[in-house]
Amino acid sequence: MKKTILFFLTFIYIHSGVYAQQAEDALKYSTIGFGSTARSAGLAGAIGAVGNDPASIGYNPAGLAVNRHHVFNVTLSNYHVGTNTTYINETNFNSCNKITLPSIGIIFSKINYNKKKPVVDGWCHYNLGFTINRLSNYYQNFFYSGTSGKSSISDAFATLANKYKDDKNYILTDGGSAENLALQTGLIDNYPIYDSSLKTFVNNYQSNYQKQNFVIGKGPRFTQNGSGNNSGRLTEMNFAGGANYSNKLFIGASLSVGLLKQQSVLIHSESDSASNINDFKSLTYTQWVNTKGTSVGFKLGIIYRVTNAFRIGFAYHTPQVFKMHDEYGYKLSVVKDGNINLDANTVDPGFYYDYTYKQPSKIIMSMAYVKDKAGLLSFDLEIPNYNKALFNDSLNTFKDRNKSIATNYATGVIFRSGGELYIDQIFLRGGVAIYSSPFSNKEFYKDANQAKQFYTLGIGYQTKKYSIDLGYIYGVSKNYFTPYTTEKSDSYYSAINKSVSNQILLTFINRF
């Protein structure tokens, strides 16, 4: 059952080719991170009812109205993620490090005066802001290895080729799909020597072929290894406005433009570890995908000061529909007995595909206790509708994928809490953020249920004119990765990636 579900989550059939995606990719664009500024990072993103930070526009734009100064901010970050990958009982480690610019922005504030004194009853001030905030990082490198007696990736190529039955000429002229490359390099064929009744494409190294010199029924053992190199980001430009009414009610709205960019290179290699497969030594299969997307949406929010210290907040983010563009291709190298090399690759510049992705709506409920010149405690509850995510194109290609999303994903729960202690211009911060599993059957995916936990620390120094903040985020998560699938759901393996991330952020804020 689990393998059947992973099949739908792992592969998307596009045009004449297919490229593999991790199961988490259906959720990746819906799961938003936190900490585009060092202060928001130190508070674990729990700033929905706090405001007065450029990052708050991305959560609750009413936080913009709390600010009473012209502000310019810029943030630098060092992001490191290490991944332990377990595949067929073997565990390997890989990591990547990236220096980023998570946030830059400017805010203008207009204070209303009455007889040269700031208004305290009615509309006190209005703010306009523009920020560019990084919402999520997609950086991850991983490496896997193991020995499989169940199958070869050649079986996956045969499964793909069987969509066309006996149409070998069509596959040979389709521009370089995965099955096309497998046919060119002799990994699969549809002219069987030993079974003239067979009318489908087959793996030339299947165990029922008499030319193999291993025991029938006990297939060859393939030493398998591979790597994944993922990079990219989801960035958001916010054009926001906010207003303060009687220092009690703060309202805000923003027009948000999403900018998504992601690159992925997956390499899978196999070799004849026991030297018992005729006319085969090794293969290396590479697939690459470059994805770009843009979207437009709105965010609305309010913050209400119940008492001088206690605040509550609410924000609604409308769905965002991303216009997506993928470019992808493949390369396959095969070494046969006698060191005969056969290479094939997708015709340059590769395949491309245009489609849309609908990022579901979400709500954020917040509350905070803010004591002037002492500190604060803050809590956010975010509810993203993962099961409402939707892919679409003109050919209805994603029908099965959308059905799987609706069936296997749930409404999520993200809890963030943070605290800040103020000591004579010094701010000490700490927080925790818990992302629940996005799966509807969490127990079913308990080994890698994609739940995430983050623990944060921070420190800041503030004067009337500027602030310098330092934040740290430690994160832990697990997810599945399936190198390939075959026609039989019990004949291939999935890997588990356990990732640990460390991010350090430095923010400079100038008030003018």
C-alpha positions as CSV (number, residue, x, y, z in Angstrom):
1,M,0.0,0.0,0.0
2,K,2.7,2.4,1.0
3,K,4.6,1.7,-2.3
4,T,1.4,2.3,-4.3
5,I,0.9,5.7,-2.7
6,L,4.6,6.6,-3.2
7,F,4.3,5.8,-6.9
8,F,1.8,8.6,-7.3
9,L,3.7,10.9,-5.1
10,T,7.0,10.2,-6.8
11,F,6.4,10.4,-10.6
12,I,4.8,12.9,-13.0
13,Y,4.3,11.8,-16.6
14,I,5.0,14.7,-18.9
15,H,5.1,14.7,-22.7
16,S,7.2,11.7,-23.9
17,G,9.4,11.8,-20.8
18,V,9.2,11.3,-17.1
19,Y,11.2,12.9,-14.3
20,A,11.2,11.8,-10.7
21,Q,10.2,14.1,-7.9
22,Q,10.5,13.4,-4.2
23,A,7.2,12.8,-2.4
24,E,7.7,16.1,-0.5
25,D,7.7,18.1,-3.7
26,A,3.9,18.2,-3.7
27,L,4.2,19.9,-0.3
28,K,7.3,21.9,-0.8
29,Y,5.7,24.9,-2.3
30,S,3.0,25.0,0.4
31,T,5.2,24.6,3.5
32,I,6.5,28.1,4.3
33,G,9.5,28.6,6.5
34,F,10.2,31.5,8.9
35,G,13.1,33.8,9.9
36,S,13.7,36.2,7.1
37,T,15.1,38.6,9.7
38,A,17.3,37.8,12.7
39,R,14.7,39.0,15.2
40,S,11.9,36.9,13.7
41,A,14.3,34.0,13.6
42,G,15.1,34.3,17.3
43,L,11.4,34.3,18.1
44,A,10.8,31.3,15.9
45,G,8.6,33.3,13.6
46,A,6.0,34.0,16.3
47,I,5.5,37.7,15.5
48,G,1.9,37.7,14.2
49,A,0.7,39.8,17.1
50,V,3.9,41.5,17.8
51,G,4.8,43.3,14.6
52,N,7.3,46.1,14.4
53,D,9.6,44.0,12.3
54,P,10.0,44.0,8.5
55,A,9.4,40.2,8.5
56,S,6.0,40.6,10.0
57,I,4.5,41.8,6.7
58,G,4.9,38.2,5.4
59,Y,2.9,36.8,8.3
60,N,0.4,39.5,9.4
61,P,0.7,42.7,7.4
62,A,-1.0,44.5,10.4
63,G,2.4,44.3,12.1
64,L,3.5,47.0,9.7
65,A,1.1,49.4,11.4
66,V,2.8,48.9,14.8
67,N,5.9,50.6,13.4
68,R,6.3,54.4,14.0
69,H,9.5,55.1,12.1
70,H,11.0,55.2,8.6
71,V,13.0,52.0,8.5
72,F,15.5,50.3,6.2
73,N,16.6,46.8,6.9
74,V,18.9,44.2,5.3
75,T,19.7,40.6,6.5
76,L,22.5,38.3,5.6
77,S,22.5,34.5,6.4
78,N,24.6,31.4,6.3
79,Y,22.5,28.3,5.8
80,H,23.9,24.8,6.3
81,V,22.0,21.5,6.0
82,G,23.4,18.0,6.5
83,T,21.5,14.9,5.5
84,N,21.8,11.3,6.6
85,T,20.3,9.0,3.9
86,T,19.4,5.4,4.7
87,Y,18.8,3.1,1.7
88,I,18.7,-0.7,1.9
89,N,20.1,-0.6,5.4
90,E,23.1,1.6,4.5
91,T,23.4,5.2,5.8
92,N,25.5,7.9,4.1
93,F,26.0,11.6,4.9
94,N,26.1,14.7,2.7
95,S,25.8,18.4,3.2
96,C,25.6,21.8,1.6
97,N,26.3,25.4,2.7
98,K,24.9,28.6,1.2
99,I,25.2,32.3,2.0
100,T,21.9,34.1,1.3
101,L,20.2,37.4,1.5
102,P,16.9,36.5,3.2
103,S,15.5,40.0,3.6
104,I,15.7,43.6,2.4
105,G,13.1,46.3,2.7
106,I,12.0,49.8,3.4
107,I,9.1,51.2,5.4
108,F,7.7,54.8,5.5
109,S,5.6,56.0,8.3
110,K,3.3,59.1,8.4
111,I,2.3,60.2,11.8
112,N,-0.8,62.3,12.2
113,Y,-0.5,65.4,14.4
114,N,-3.1,67.6,16.1
115,K,-1.7,70.9,17.3
116,K,1.8,69.6,16.8
117,K,1.1,66.6,19.0
118,P,0.8,63.0,17.8
119,V,-2.9,61.9,17.5
120,V,-3.8,59.3,20.1
121,D,-7.5,59.0,19.3
122,G,-8.6,58.1,15.8
123,W,-6.2,57.3,13.0
124,C,-2.8,57.8,14.5
125,H,-0.5,57.0,11.7
126,Y,-0.2,55.3,8.3
127,N,2.6,53.1,7.0
128,L,3.7,51.9,3.6
129,G,6.3,49.2,3.1
130,F,8.1,47.2,0.5
131,T,10.0,44.0,1.4
132,I,11.7,41.1,-0.3
133,N,11.6,38.1,2.0
134,R,12.9,34.6,1.5
135,L,10.2,32.2,2.6
136,S,11.9,28.9,2.1
137,N,15.2,27.3,1.1
138,Y,15.3,24.2,-1.1
139,Y,19.0,23.4,-0.6
140,Q,19.8,19.8,0.1
141,N,22.5,17.4,-1.0
142,F,22.3,13.7,-0.3
143,F,24.0,10.4,-1.2
144,Y,22.6,6.9,-1.0
145,S,24.0,3.4,-1.6
146,G,23.0,-0.2,-1.2
147,T,22.8,-3.6,-3.0
148,S,19.4,-4.5,-4.4
149,G,18.4,-8.0,-5.4
150,K,14.8,-6.9,-6.2
151,S,15.2,-4.8,-9.4
152,S,17.2,-2.5,-11.6
153,I,16.3,0.9,-12.8
154,S,16.1,-0.8,-16.2
155,D,12.8,-2.3,-15.0
156,A,11.5,1.3,-14.5
157,F,12.5,2.2,-18.0
158,A,10.7,-0.9,-19.4
159,T,7.6,0.1,-17.5
160,L,7.7,3.5,-19.1
161,A,8.3,2.1,-22.6
162,N,5.3,-0.2,-22.2
163,K,3.1,2.8,-22.5
164,Y,3.8,2.5,-26.3
165,K,3.7,-1.3,-26.5
166,D,5.4,-2.3,-29.8
167,D,6.0,1.2,-31.1
168,K,9.8,1.1,-31.0
169,N,10.1,3.7,-33.8
170,Y,8.1,6.2,-31.9
171,I,10.3,6.0,-28.8
172,L,13.5,6.2,-30.9
173,T,12.4,9.5,-32.4
174,D,10.8,11.2,-29.3
175,G,13.8,13.5,-28.5
176,G,15.4,11.7,-25.6
177,S,13.0,10.5,-23.0
178,A,14.2,8.2,-20.3
179,E,12.8,5.1,-22.1
180,N,14.3,6.4,-25.4
181,L,17.8,6.5,-23.8
182,A,17.3,3.0,-22.3
183,L,16.4,1.6,-25.8
184,Q,19.3,3.4,-27.4
185,T,21.8,1.9,-25.0
186,G,20.4,-1.6,-25.0
187,L,19.1,-1.7,-21.4
188,I,15.6,-2.6,-22.8
189,D,14.3,-4.1,-26.0
190,N,11.0,-5.2,-27.6
191,Y,12.4,-8.0,-29.7
192,P,12.9,-10.9,-27.2
193,I,15.1,-13.7,-28.3
194,Y,13.8,-16.4,-25.9
195,D,10.1,-15.7,-25.8
196,S,8.6,-14.9,-29.2
197,S,5.1,-14.4,-27.6
198,L,6.3,-11.5,-25.5
199,K,4.8,-8.3,-26.9
200,T,6.1,-5.7,-24.5
201,F,9.4,-3.9,-23.8
202,V,11.5,-5.8,-21.3
203,N,14.7,-5.3,-19.3
204,N,17.4,-7.2,-21.1
205,Y,18.8,-8.4,-17.8
206,Q,15.6,-9.9,-16.3
207,S,16.2,-13.3,-14.5
208,N,13.9,-15.3,-16.9
209,Y,16.4,-15.0,-19.7
210,Q,18.4,-18.1,-20.2
211,K,21.5,-16.2,-21.3
212,Q,22.0,-15.2,-17.6
213,N,24.2,-17.5,-15.7
214,F,22.6,-17.1,-12.3
215,V,19.9,-19.3,-10.8
216,I,16.4,-18.6,-12.3
217,G,14.1,-17.0,-9.7
218,K,17.0,-15.4,-7.9
219,G,17.8,-12.2,-9.8
220,P,21.1,-10.5,-10.1
221,R,22.3,-8.2,-7.4
222,F,22.9,-4.6,-8.4
223,T,25.2,-2.4,-6.4
224,Q,23.3,0.9,-6.5
225,N,24.3,4.4,-5.4
226,G,23.3,7.9,-6.3
227,S,23.1,11.5,-5.2
228,G,20.7,14.4,-5.2
229,N,21.7,18.0,-5.5
230,N,18.8,20.4,-4.9
231,S,18.9,24.1,-4.7
232,G,16.6,27.0,-5.0
233,R,14.3,29.3,-3.0
234,L,10.8,30.7,-2.6
235,T,11.0,34.5,-2.4
236,E,8.2,37.0,-1.9
237,M,7.9,40.6,-2.7
238,N,5.4,42.5,-0.5
239,F,3.8,45.8,-1.3
240,A,2.0,46.6,2.0
241,G,0.1,49.3,3.7
242,G,-1.0,49.6,7.4
243,A,-2.8,51.9,9.7
244,N,-3.1,52.4,13.5
245,Y,-6.4,53.4,15.1
246,S,-6.2,54.8,18.6
247,N,-3.1,52.6,19.3
248,K,-5.7,49.8,19.8
249,L,-6.5,48.5,16.4
250,F,-3.9,47.9,13.8
251,I,-4.8,46.8,10.2
252,G,-2.8,45.9,7.2
253,A,-2.9,44.4,3.7
254,S,-0.3,43.4,1.2
255,L,0.0,42.5,-2.4
256,S,2.4,39.6,-2.5
257,V,4.3,38.5,-5.6
258,G,5.9,35.0,-5.3
259,L,9.1,34.1,-7.1
260,L,10.0,30.4,-7.1
261,K,13.2,29.0,-8.5
262,Q,14.4,25.4,-8.0
263,Q,17.1,23.2,-9.6
264,S,17.6,19.5,-9.1
265,V,20.2,17.1,-10.4
266,L,19.6,13.4,-9.5
267,I,22.2,10.8,-10.4
268,H,21.7,7.0,-10.1
269,S,24.4,4.4,-10.8
270,E,24.3,0.6,-10.9
271,S,27.0,-2.1,-11.3
272,D,27.1,-5.8,-11.6
273,S,28.5,-6.5,-8.1
274,A,28.9,-10.2,-8.6
275,S,30.0,-10.2,-12.2
276,N,27.2,-12.7,-13.2
277,I,25.2,-10.6,-15.7
278,N,26.2,-11.2,-19.3
279,D,27.1,-8.1,-21.3
280,F,26.7,-5.6,-18.5
281,K,29.1,-3.9,-16.2
282,S,27.5,-0.6,-15.1
283,L,25.2,2.3,-15.8
284,T,24.9,5.9,-14.8
285,Y,21.6,7.7,-15.2
286,T,21.3,11.5,-14.7
287,Q,18.2,13.6,-14.7
288,W,18.0,17.4,-14.3
289,V,15.1,19.7,-13.7
290,N,15.0,23.5,-13.6
291,T,11.7,25.0,-12.3
292,K,10.6,28.6,-12.3
293,G,7.3,30.1,-11.1
294,T,5.6,33.3,-10.4
295,S,2.4,34.1,-8.5
296,V,0.3,36.9,-7.1
297,G,-1.8,36.9,-3.9
298,F,-3.1,39.0,-1.1
299,K,-2.6,39.0,2.7
300,L,-5.0,40.7,5.1
301,G,-4.5,41.1,8.9
302,I,-5.5,42.8,12.1
303,I,-3.9,43.2,15.5
304,Y,-6.0,44.3,18.4
305,R,-4.6,45.5,21.7
306,V,-7.0,44.1,24.3
307,T,-5.0,45.7,27.2
308,N,-1.8,47.7,27.2
309,A,0.1,44.4,27.3
310,F,-2.1,41.8,25.7
311,R,-2.6,41.6,22.0
312,I,-4.4,39.2,19.6
313,G,-3.9,38.9,15.8
314,F,-5.5,37.3,12.8
315,A,-4.3,37.0,9.2
316,Y,-5.6,35.5,6.1
317,H,-3.5,34.6,3.1
318,T,-5.4,34.1,-0.2
319,P,-4.5,31.1,-2.4
320,Q,-1.7,31.9,-4.9
321,V,-1.6,30.3,-8.3
322,F,1.9,29.9,-9.6
323,K,2.6,29.9,-13.3
324,M,5.2,27.2,-13.5
325,H,7.8,26.4,-16.2
326,D,9.9,23.3,-16.1
327,E,12.9,22.5,-18.3
328,Y,14.3,18.9,-17.9
329,G,16.3,16.2,-19.5
330,Y,18.3,13.0,-19.1
331,K,21.6,11.4,-19.7
332,L,22.4,7.7,-19.7
333,S,25.8,6.0,-19.9
334,V,26.1,2.2,-20.1
335,V,29.3,0.1,-19.9
336,K,29.1,-3.5,-21.3
337,D,31.5,-6.4,-21.2
338,G,34.7,-5.6,-23.0
339,N,34.5,-2.0,-21.8
340,I,32.1,-1.1,-24.6
341,N,30.6,2.3,-23.8
342,L,27.2,3.4,-25.0
343,D,26.0,7.0,-24.2
344,A,22.8,8.8,-25.0
345,N,21.2,12.0,-23.8
346,T,18.2,14.2,-24.3
347,V,18.4,16.3,-27.5
348,D,19.5,19.8,-26.5
349,P,18.0,22.0,-25.1
350,G,15.8,19.3,-23.5
351,F,12.1,19.1,-22.7
352,Y,9.9,21.8,-21.3
353,Y,6.5,22.0,-19.7
354,D,4.1,24.8,-18.6
355,Y,1.5,24.2,-15.9
356,T,0.1,25.9,-12.8
357,Y,0.4,25.2,-9.1
358,K,-2.2,26.4,-6.6
359,Q,-0.8,27.2,-3.2
360,P,-3.7,26.8,-0.8
361,S,-5.0,29.6,1.5
362,K,-4.0,29.7,5.1
363,I,-5.0,31.5,8.3
364,I,-2.7,32.6,11.2
365,M,-4.0,33.3,14.7
366,S,-1.7,35.0,17.1
367,M,-1.5,36.4,20.6
368,A,1.3,38.1,22.5
369,Y,2.0,39.6,25.9
370,V,4.2,42.7,25.5
371,K,5.6,44.5,28.5
372,D,7.3,47.8,27.7
373,K,11.1,47.8,28.5
374,A,10.8,44.2,29.9
375,G,10.1,41.8,27.1
376,L,7.4,39.7,25.5
377,L,5.9,36.2,25.0
378,S,4.3,35.4,21.7
379,F,2.4,32.5,20.1
380,D,1.3,31.8,16.5
381,L,-1.0,29.1,15.2
382,E,-0.9,28.7,11.4
383,I,-3.2,26.4,9.5
384,P,-2.2,25.5,5.9
385,N,-4.6,23.4,3.8
386,Y,-2.1,21.0,2.3
387,N,-4.8,18.8,0.8
388,K,-6.1,21.7,-1.2
389,A,-2.9,22.0,-3.2
390,L,-3.6,21.6,-6.9
391,F,-1.5,21.1,-10.1
392,N,-3.2,21.8,-13.4
393,D,-2.5,21.9,-17.1
394,S,-4.4,21.8,-20.4
395,L,-4.1,18.1,-20.8
396,N,-5.2,17.1,-17.3
397,T,-1.9,15.4,-16.8
398,F,-2.0,15.8,-13.0
399,K,-5.4,14.1,-12.4
400,D,-3.9,11.1,-10.4
401,R,-1.4,13.3,-8.6
402,N,-4.2,15.7,-7.4
403,K,-6.3,12.8,-6.3
404,S,-3.4,11.5,-4.3
405,I,-2.8,14.9,-2.7
406,A,-6.5,15.2,-1.7
407,T,-6.5,11.6,-0.3
408,N,-3.2,11.5,1.5
409,Y,-2.6,15.0,2.7
410,A,-4.3,16.8,5.6
411,T,-4.9,20.2,6.9
412,G,-1.7,21.1,8.7
413,V,-0.9,22.7,12.1
414,I,2.1,24.9,12.6
415,F,2.8,26.1,16.1
416,R,5.3,28.8,16.8
417,S,6.2,30.4,20.2
418,G,8.9,32.9,21.1
419,G,10.1,35.0,24.0
420,E,12.2,38.2,24.3
421,L,13.8,39.6,27.3
422,Y,14.9,43.3,27.3
423,I,17.9,44.3,29.4
424,D,19.2,47.9,28.9
425,Q,19.3,48.0,25.1
426,I,20.1,44.3,24.9
427,F,17.4,41.8,23.7
428,L,17.7,38.1,24.4
429,R,15.4,35.7,22.4
430,G,14.4,32.1,22.1
431,G,11.7,30.1,20.5
432,V,10.4,26.8,19.1
433,A,8.4,26.0,16.0
434,I,6.6,22.7,15.4
435,Y,5.3,21.7,12.0
436,S,2.9,18.7,12.1
437,S,3.0,15.9,9.6
438,P,1.2,16.9,6.4
439,F,-0.1,13.3,5.9
440,S,-3.6,12.3,6.8
441,N,-2.4,9.0,8.1
442,K,0.6,10.1,10.2
443,E,1.2,6.7,11.7
444,F,1.5,5.1,8.3
445,Y,4.4,7.5,7.4
446,K,5.9,7.5,10.9
447,D,9.4,6.6,9.7
448,A,9.6,9.8,7.6
449,N,6.4,11.7,8.1
450,Q,7.8,15.1,7.1
451,A,7.1,16.7,10.4
452,K,9.6,19.4,11.3
453,Q,10.9,20.9,14.5
454,F,12.9,24.1,14.9
455,Y,14.6,25.6,18.0
456,T,15.9,29.2,17.9
457,L,18.0,31.7,19.8
458,G,18.8,35.3,19.3
459,I,20.4,38.5,20.6
460,G,20.0,42.1,19.6
461,Y,21.3,45.6,20.4
462,Q,19.0,48.6,19.8
463,T,19.4,52.4,19.9
464,K,17.0,55.0,18.7
465,K,18.6,55.1,15.3
466,Y,19.6,51.5,14.6
467,S,19.4,47.9,15.6
468,I,21.8,44.9,15.1
469,D,20.3,41.5,15.6
470,L,21.7,38.0,15.5
471,G,19.5,34.9,15.1
472,Y,20.1,31.1,15.0
473,I,17.7,28.4,13.8
474,Y,18.3,24.6,14.4
475,G,15.9,22.4,12.4
476,V,15.2,18.6,12.1
477,S,13.1,16.8,9.6
478,K,12.7,13.5,7.7
479,N,11.3,12.7,4.2
480,Y,11.2,9.9,1.7
481,F,13.1,9.7,-1.5
482,T,12.5,6.9,-4.1
483,P,15.2,6.6,-6.8
484,Y,12.8,4.8,-9.2
485,T,9.6,2.8,-9.2
486,T,8.7,-0.3,-11.1
487,E,5.5,-2.0,-12.2
488,K,5.4,-4.2,-9.1
489,S,5.0,-2.2,-5.9
490,D,7.1,-4.5,-3.8
491,S,10.2,-4.7,-6.1
492,Y,12.0,-1.4,-5.3
493,Y,13.2,0.5,-2.3
494,S,12.8,4.0,-0.9
495,A,15.3,5.9,1.1
496,I,14.8,8.0,4.2
497,N,16.5,11.4,4.4
498,K,17.0,12.8,7.9
499,S,18.1,16.4,7.6
500,V,19.5,18.7,10.2
501,S,19.8,22.4,9.3
502,N,21.7,25.3,11.0
503,Q,21.0,28.9,10.0
504,I,22.7,32.0,11.3
505,L,21.1,35.4,10.4
506,L,22.5,38.9,10.9
507,T,20.1,41.9,10.4
508,F,20.9,45.6,10.4
509,I,18.0,48.1,10.8
510,N,18.3,51.8,10.3
511,R,15.6,54.2,11.6
512,F,15.5,57.5,9.8
